[in-house]
Amino acid sequence: METMKLRRFMRTNRREQTLFAAGLLAMAAARIALLMVPLRRILEATNAMNRRWPRHTSSAMGVRRAALRISQAAAYCPVPTTCLSRTLAAHFLMSRLGFDSMPRIGVSKADGAFGAHAWLECQDGIVIGDKSPDGIQYQPVPSLERFFT
């Protein structure tokens, strides 16, 4: 089974293979950073990198295809990922590809228990994660938007 997946992966174009590898690295870096650095600092650093480095605006890959490759990388990441690390990594990579995206962090209080969840919106839709996993509806925290405008 894994051999078939590897063969299929090798048939994809070089750009998608590179995005998959970048997804692995970005998710591992995001997860490790979240363990050691406050979220605000990570967001500031990500935004600074996105402003400093030129974007690849000639992306032949659509937003859905790019999100698919990034999501697939999460399954193979050597570091256990969380919804927040996947969202941060995907936001960074989507920016590199020239897509405007908005990370969202939502909160809920279901059955008396507080919960939080992250997802990525791009082109008027959710491309990474889900706003209501397991049937729990999360309300976005609006104060985070200031980091992405």
ROSE-4610 file (N, C-alpha, C; in Angstrom, 1 decimal, always signed):
// ROSE-4610
residu = [M/M/M/E/E/E/T/T/T/M/M/M/K/K/K/L/L/L/R/R/R/R/R/R/F/F/F/M/M/M/R/R/R/T/T/T/N/N/N/R/R/R/R/R/R/E/E/E/Q/Q/Q/T/T/T/L/L/L/F/F/F/A/A/A/A/A/A/G/G/G/L/L/L/L/L/L/A/A/A/M/M/M/A/A/A/A/A/A/A/A/A/R/R/R/I/I/I/A/A/A/L/L/L/L/L/L/M/M/M/V/V/V/P/P/P/L/L/L/R/R/R/R/R/R/I/I/I/L/L/L/E/E/E/A/A/A/T/T/T/N/N/N/A/A/A/M/M/M/N/N/N/R/R/R/R/R/R/W/W/W/P/P/P/R/R/R/H/H/H/T/T/T/S/S/S/S/S/S/A/A/A/M/M/M/G/G/G/V/V/V/R/R/R/R/R/R/A/A/A/A/A/A/L/L/L/R/R/R/I/I/I/S/S/S/Q/Q/Q/A/A/A/A/A/A/A/A/A/Y/Y/Y/C/C/C/P/P/P/V/V/V/P/P/P/T/T/T/T/T/T/C/C/C/L/L/L/S/S/S/R/R/R/T/T/T/L/L/L/A/A/A/A/A/A/H/H/H/F/F/F/L/L/L/M/M/M/S/S/S/R/R/R/L/L/L/G/G/G/F/F/F/D/D/D/S/S/S/M/M/M/P/P/P/R/R/R/I/I/I/G/G/G/V/V/V/S/S/S/K/K/K/A/A/A/D/D/D/G/G/G/A/A/A/F/F/F/G/G/G/A/A/A/H/H/H/A/A/A/W/W/W/L/L/L/E/E/E/C/C/C/Q/Q/Q/D/D/D/G/G/G/I/I/I/V/V/V/I/I/I/G/G/G/D/D/D/K/K/K/S/S/S/P/P/P/D/D/D/G/G/G/I/I/I/Q/Q/Q/Y/Y/Y/Q/Q/Q/P/P/P/V/V/V/P/P/P/S/S/S/L/L/L/E/E/E/R/R/R/F/F/F/F/F/F/T/T/T]
num = [1/1/1/2/2/2/3/3/3/4/4/4/5/5/5/6/6/6/7/7/7/8/8/8/9/9/9/10/10/10/11/11/11/12/12/12/13/13/13/14/14/14/15/15/15/16/16/16/17/17/17/18/18/18/19/19/19/20/20/20/21/21/21/22/22/22/23/23/23/24/24/24/25/25/25/26/26/26/27/27/27/28/28/28/29/29/29/30/30/30/31/31/31/32/32/32/33/33/33/34/34/34/35/35/35/36/36/36/37/37/37/38/38/38/39/39/39/40/40/40/41/41/41/42/42/42/43/43/43/44/44/44/45/45/45/46/46/46/47/47/47/48/48/48/49/49/49/50/50/50/51/51/51/52/52/52/53/53/53/54/54/54/55/55/55/56/56/56/57/57/57/58/58/58/59/59/59/60/60/60/61/61/61/62/62/62/63/63/63/64/64/64/65/65/65/66/66/66/67/67/67/68/68/68/69/69/69/70/70/70/71/71/71/72/72/72/73/73/73/74/74/74/75/75/75/76/76/76/77/77/77/78/78/78/79/79/79/80/80/80/81/81/81/82/82/82/83/83/83/84/84/84/85/85/85/86/86/86/87/87/87/88/88/88/89/89/89/90/90/90/91/91/91/92/92/92/93/93/93/94/94/94/95/95/95/96/96/96/97/97/97/98/98/98/99/99/99/100/100/100/101/101/101/102/102/102/103/103/103/104/104/104/105/105/105/106/106/106/107/107/107/108/108/108/109/109/109/110/110/110/111/111/111/112/112/112/113/113/113/114/114/114/115/115/115/116/116/116/117/117/117/118/118/118/119/119/119/120/120/120/121/121/121/122/122/122/123/123/123/124/124/124/125/125/125/126/126/126/127/127/127/128/128/128/129/129/129/130/130/130/131/131/131/132/132/132/133/133/133/134/134/134/135/135/135/136/136/136/137/137/137/138/138/138/139/139/139/140/140/140/141/141/141/142/142/142/143/143/143/144/144/144/145/145/145/146/146/146/147/147/147/148/148/148/149/149/149]
x = [+0.8/+0.0/+0.9/+1.9/+2.8/+3.5/+3.9/+4.6/+3.7/+2.4/+1.5/+1.4/+1.4/+1.4/+2.6/+3.8/+5.0/+5.1/+4.6/+4.6/+3.7/+2.6/+1.7/+2.3/+3.0/+3.6/+4.7/+5.5/+6.6/+6.1/+4.8/+4.3/+3.7/+3.6/+3.2/+4.3/+4.0/+5.0/+5.9/+7.0/+8.1/+7.6/+6.7/+6.2/+5.4/+4.5/+3.7/+4.6/+5.6/+6.5/+7.3/+7.7/+8.4/+7.4/+6.2/+5.2/+5.0/+4.9/+4.7/+5.9/+7.1/+8.3/+8.3/+8.0/+7.9/+6.9/+5.8/+4.7/+5.2/+6.0/+6.6/+7.5/+8.3/+9.2/+8.5/+7.5/+6.8/+6.0/+5.4/+4.5/+5.4/+6.5/+7.4/+7.9/+8.3/+8.8/+7.7/+6.5/+5.4/+5.1/+5.1/+4.8/+5.9/+7.1/+8.2/+8.2/+7.9/+7.9/+6.7/+5.6/+4.5/+4.8/+5.7/+6.1/+7.0/+7.7/+8.7/+8.5/+7.6/+7.5/+6.0/+5.7/+4.2/+3.7/+2.4/+1.7/+1.9/+1.8/+2.0/+3.3/+4.4/+5.7/+5.8/+5.2/+5.2/+4.5/+3.3/+2.6/+3.3/+4.0/+4.8/+6.0/+6.6/+7.8/+7.3/+6.2/+5.6/+5.3/+4.6/+4.3/+5.5/+6.5/+7.7/+8.4/+8.4/+9.0/+8.2/+6.9/+6.1/+6.2/+6.5/+6.7/+8.1/+9.1/+10.5/+10.7/+10.2/+10.5/+9.5/+9.9/+8.9/+8.0/+6.8/+5.8/+5.9/+5.5/+5.5/+4.1/+3.9/+2.5/+2.1/+3.1/+2.7/+2.4/+1.7/+1.3/+0.4/+0.8/+0.0/-0.9/-0.6/-1.4/-2.5/-3.7/-4.9/-4.8/-5.6/-5.6/-6.0/-7.0/-7.5/-6.4/-5.7/-4.6/-3.5/-3.1/-2.1/-2.5/-3.7/-4.2/-4.2/-4.5/-4.4/-3.0/-2.0/-0.7/-0.2/-0.6/-0.2/-0.8/-2.1/-2.8/-2.2/-1.8/-1.2/+0.1/+0.8/+2.1/+1.9/+0.8/+0.5/+0.5/+0.0/+0.0/+1.4/+2.4/+3.7/+4.7/+4.2/+5.1/+5.8/+7.1/+7.8/+7.4/+6.9/+6.5/+5.0/+4.4/+2.9/+2.4/+1.5/+0.9/-0.4/-0.7/-2.0/-2.7/-4.0/-4.7/-4.1/-3.5/-2.9/-1.5/-0.7/+0.5/+0.2/-0.8/-1.1/-1.6/-2.4/-3.0/-1.9/-1.0/+0.1/+1.0/+1.4/+2.2/+1.5/+0.3/-0.5/-0.6/-0.8/-0.9/+0.4/+1.5/+2.8/+3.1/+2.8/+3.0/+2.0/+0.8/-0.2/+0.3/+0.8/+1.3/+2.5/+3.4/+4.5/+4.0/+2.9/+2.3/+1.6/+1.4/+0.6/-0.8/-1.3/-2.7/-2.9/-3.8/-4.2/-5.0/-4.6/-5.3/-5.5/-6.4/-6.7/-6.8/-5.8/-5.9/-7.0/-7.7/-8.8/-8.6/-8.8/-8.9/-10.2/-10.9/-12.2/-12.3/-13.3/-13.5/-14.9/-15.1/-16.5/-16.5/-17.7/-18.0/-19.1/-18.7/-19.7/-19.8/-20.9/-21.1/-20.3/-20.1/-19.4/-17.9/-17.4/-15.9/-15.5/-14.4/-13.9/-13.1/-13.2/-12.4/-11.9/-10.8/-10.3/-9.9/-10.0/-9.7/-9.2/-8.3/-7.8/-8.1/-8.3/-8.5/-8.0/-7.9/-7.4/-8.4/-8.8/-9.7/-8.9/-9.3/-8.6/-9.7/-9.7/-10.7/-12.1/-12.5/-13.9/-14.3/-13.4/-13.7/-12.7/-13.0/-12.0/-11.3/-9.9/-9.1/-8.3/-8.0/-7.3/-8.1/-8.4/-9.2/-10.7/-11.4/-12.9/-13.4/-14.4/-14.9/-15.7/-16.2/-17.0/-16.7/-15.5/-15.2/-16.0/-16.3/-17.0/-18.3/-18.9/-20.2/-20.2/-19.0/-18.9/-18.6/-19.5/-19.4/-18.4/-17.3/-16.4/-16.6/-16.6/-16.7/-15.4/-15.1/-13.8/-13.5/-12.2/-11.8/-11.4/-12.1/-11.8/-10.5/-10.0/-8.8/-7.6/-7.5/-6.3/-6.2/-7.3/-7.2/-6.2/-5.9/-5.0/-3.6/-3.3/-2.0/-1.8/-3.0/-3.0/-3.5/-3.6/-4.1/-3.0]
y = [-1.2/+0.0/+1.3/+1.3/+2.5/+2.6/+1.5/+1.6/+2.3/+2.0/+2.6/+4.1/+4.5/+5.9/+6.6/+6.0/+6.6/+6.7/+5.7/+5.8/+7.0/+7.1/+8.2/+9.5/+9.6/+10.9/+11.2/+10.2/+10.5/+10.9/+10.6/+11.1/+12.5/+13.1/+14.5/+15.4/+16.6/+17.5/+18.0/+18.5/+18.9/+20.0/+20.9/+21.9/+21.3/+20.4/+19.7/+18.9/+18.3/+17.5/+18.5/+19.6/+20.6/+21.2/+21.4/+22.0/+20.9/+19.7/+18.6/+18.6/+18.7/+18.7/+20.0/+21.1/+22.3/+22.2/+21.6/+21.4/+20.6/+19.5/+18.7/+19.6/+20.4/+21.2/+22.3/+23.0/+24.1/+23.6/+22.4/+21.9/+21.5/+20.9/+20.5/+21.8/+22.8/+24.1/+24.8/+24.8/+25.4/+24.7/+23.4/+22.7/+22.9/+22.9/+23.1/+24.5/+25.5/+26.9/+27.1/+26.4/+26.6/+26.1/+25.2/+24.7/+25.6/+26.5/+27.4/+28.9/+29.3/+30.7/+31.1/+32.3/+32.7/+32.8/+32.5/+32.6/+34.0/+35.0/+36.4/+36.6/+36.0/+36.1/+35.3/+34.2/+33.3/+34.1/+34.7/+35.4/+36.6/+37.3/+38.5/+38.0/+36.9/+36.4/+35.9/+35.2/+34.7/+35.9/+36.9/+38.1/+38.8/+38.9/+39.6/+38.8/+37.5/+36.7/+36.9/+36.9/+37.0/+38.4/+39.4/+40.7/+40.8/+40.2/+40.2/+39.4/+38.2/+37.3/+37.5/+37.5/+37.7/+36.5/+36.8/+35.8/+35.2/+33.9/+33.2/+33.4/+34.6/+34.9/+34.2/+33.5/+32.8/+31.3/+31.1/+29.7/+29.1/+28.0/+27.3/+26.4/+26.2/+25.3/+26.1/+25.5/+26.2/+26.1/+26.9/+26.9/+25.6/+24.9/+23.6/+22.5/+22.5/+21.5/+21.8/+23.1/+23.4/+23.0/+23.2/+22.8/+21.3/+20.6/+19.1/+18.6/+19.2/+18.7/+19.1/+20.2/+20.6/+19.7/+19.4/+18.5/+17.1/+16.6/+15.3/+15.3/+16.4/+16.4/+16.2/+16.7/+16.5/+15.1/+14.2/+12.8/+12.1/+12.8/+12.2/+13.0/+14.0/+14.9/+14.1/+14.2/+13.4/+13.9/+15.1/+15.7/+15.7/+15.2/+15.2/+16.6/+16.8/+18.1/+18.4/+19.6/+20.0/+20.8/+21.1/+22.0/+23.3/+23.9/+25.2/+25.1/+24.1/+24.0/+23.8/+23.0/+22.8/+24.1/+24.9/+26.1/+27.1/+27.3/+28.2/+27.9/+26.6/+26.2/+26.4/+26.1/+26.3/+27.8/+28.6/+30.1/+30.6/+30.2/+30.6/+30.1/+28.9/+28.3/+28.9/+29.1/+29.7/+31.1/+31.8/+33.2/+33.1/+32.1/+31.9/+31.7/+31.0/+30.7/+31.9/+32.9/+34.1/+34.1/+33.2/+33.2/+33.9/+34.8/+35.5/+34.5/+34.3/+33.4/+34.0/+33.5/+34.0/+32.9/+32.7/+31.7/+32.1/+31.2/+31.4/+30.5/+31.1/+30.3/+30.5/+29.4/+29.5/+28.9/+29.3/+28.7/+28.3/+27.3/+26.8/+26.4/+26.3/+25.8/+24.8/+23.5/+22.5/+21.6/+21.4/+20.5/+21.1/+22.4/+23.0/+22.9/+22.3/+22.3/+23.3/+24.0/+25.0/+24.2/+24.7/+24.1/+25.1/+24.9/+25.8/+24.9/+25.5/+24.9/+25.9/+25.5/+26.4/+25.8/+26.7/+26.4/+27.5/+27.2/+28.3/+28.5/+29.8/+30.2/+30.9/+30.6/+31.1/+31.2/+32.3/+32.4/+32.1/+32.7/+32.6/+31.1/+30.3/+29.0/+28.4/+27.4/+26.8/+25.7/+25.9/+25.0/+24.0/+24.4/+23.5/+23.5/+22.3/+22.1/+22.2/+22.5/+22.5/+23.4/+24.2/+25.1/+24.4/+23.2/+22.5/+21.0/+20.6/+19.2/+18.5/+17.3/+16.5/+17.1/+17.9/+18.6/+19.7/+20.1/+21.2/+22.5/+23.5/+24.8/+25.7/+26.1/+27.1/+28.5/+29.4/+30.8/+31.5/+32.1/+32.7/+33.8/+33.9/+35.0/+36.1/+37.2/+38.3/+39.1/+39.1/+39.9/+39.4/+38.2/+37.7/+38.3/+38.8/+39.3/+40.5/+41.2/+42.3/+41.9/+40.6/+40.1/+39.8/+39.7/+39.3/+40.4/+41.6/+42.6/+43.6]
z = [+0.0/+0.0/+0.0/+0.9/+0.9/-0.4/-1.0/-2.3/-3.3/-3.3/-4.3/-4.0/-2.8/-2.4/-2.9/-2.7/-3.1/-4.6/-5.3/-6.8/-7.3/-6.7/-7.0/-6.7/-5.6/-5.2/-6.2/-6.6/-7.5/-8.9/-9.2/-10.5/-10.4/-9.3/-9.2/-9.6/-10.0/-10.5/-9.4/-9.8/-8.8/-7.8/-8.3/-7.4/-6.3/-6.6/-5.5/-4.6/-5.1/-4.2/-3.3/-3.8/-3.0/-1.9/-2.3/-1.3/-0.2/-0.6/+0.4/+1.4/+0.9/+1.7/+2.6/+2.0/+2.8/+3.9/+3.6/+4.6/+5.8/+5.5/+6.6/+7.5/+6.9/+7.6/+8.4/+7.7/+8.3/+9.5/+9.4/+10.5/+11.7/+11.4/+12.5/+13.2/+12.4/+13.0/+13.8/+13.3/+14.0/+15.3/+15.3/+16.5/+17.5/+17.1/+18.1/+18.6/+17.7/+18.1/+19.1/+18.9/+19.8/+21.2/+21.3/+22.7/+23.4/+22.6/+23.3/+23.2/+22.3/+22.0/+22.1/+22.6/+22.6/+21.2/+21.1/+19.8/+19.1/+19.9/+19.4/+18.7/+19.2/+18.6/+17.3/+17.3/+16.1/+15.0/+15.3/+14.3/+13.8/+14.7/+14.2/+13.3/+13.7/+12.9/+11.5/+11.5/+10.2/+9.3/+9.9/+9.1/+8.6/+9.4/+9.0/+7.8/+7.9/+6.8/+5.6/+5.7/+4.5/+3.8/+4.6/+4.0/+3.4/+4.0/+3.5/+2.3/+2.2/+1.1/+0.0/-1.2/-2.3/-2.4/-2.8/-3.0/-4.4/-4.5/-5.8/-6.4/-7.1/-7.5/-8.8/-9.4/-10.6/-10.3/-9.3/-8.9/-9.9/-10.5/-11.4/-10.7/-9.4/-8.5/-7.9/-7.9/-7.3/-5.8/-5.1/-3.7/-3.1/-3.7/-3.1/-3.3/-4.4/-4.6/-3.7/-3.5/-2.5/-1.1/-0.7/+0.6/+0.8/-0.3/-0.2/+0.0/-0.7/-0.4/+1.0/+1.5/+2.8/+3.9/+3.6/+4.5/+4.5/+3.4/+3.3/+4.0/+4.0/+4.7/+6.2/+6.8/+8.2/+8.6/+7.7/+8.1/+8.2/+7.6/+7.5/+8.3/+9.0/+9.8/+10.9/+11.1/+12.1/+13.6/+13.7/+14.9/+15.0/+16.1/+16.2/+16.0/+15.1/+14.8/+15.6/+15.7/+16.3/+15.2/+15.5/+14.5/+14.4/+15.5/+15.4/+14.6/+14.8/+14.1/+12.6/+12.2/+10.8/+10.2/+11.0/+10.5/+10.2/+11.2/+11.1/+9.9/+9.8/+8.7/+7.3/+7.2/+6.0/+5.6/+6.6/+6.4/+5.8/+6.4/+5.9/+4.4/+4.2/+2.8/+1.8/+2.2/+1.2/+0.9/+1.9/+1.6/+0.6/+0.8/-0.1/-1.6/-1.7/-3.0/-3.6/-2.8/-3.4/-3.0/-2.2/-1.8/-0.4/-0.4/+0.9/+1.7/+2.9/+3.8/+5.2/+6.0/+7.3/+8.3/+9.2/+10.2/+11.2/+11.7/+12.6/+13.8/+15.0/+16.2/+16.8/+17.1/+17.6/+19.0/+19.8/+21.1/+21.2/+22.2/+22.4/+23.9/+24.4/+25.7/+25.5/+25.3/+25.1/+26.4/+26.9/+28.1/+29.2/+29.3/+30.4/+30.3/+29.2/+29.0/+27.9/+28.2/+27.3/+26.2/+25.0/+23.9/+23.0/+22.3/+21.2/+20.0/+18.9/+17.6/+16.6/+15.7/+14.6/+13.3/+12.3/+10.9/+10.0/+8.7/+7.8/+6.7/+6.6/+5.5/+4.4/+3.2/+2.0/+0.9/+0.2/-0.9/-0.5/+0.6/+1.1/+1.4/+1.8/+2.3/+3.2/+3.9/+4.8/+4.0/+4.0/+3.2/+4.1/+5.3/+6.3/+7.5/+8.0/+9.2/+9.0/+10.1/+10.0/+11.1/+10.9/+11.9/+12.9/+12.6/+13.6/+13.6/+14.0/+14.1/+15.2/+15.0/+16.0/+16.4/+15.5/+15.7/+16.7/+17.2/+18.1/+17.3/+17.5/+16.7/+17.5/+16.8/+17.4/+16.9/+17.8/+17.4/+17.3/+16.1/+15.9/+16.9/+17.3/+18.2/+17.3/+17.3/+16.3/+16.6/+17.8/+18.2/+17.5/+16.9/+16.2/+14.8/+14.3/+12.9/+12.8/+13.8/+13.7/+13.3/+13.6/+13.2/+11.7/+11.0/+9.6/+8.7/+9.1/+8.2/+7.9]
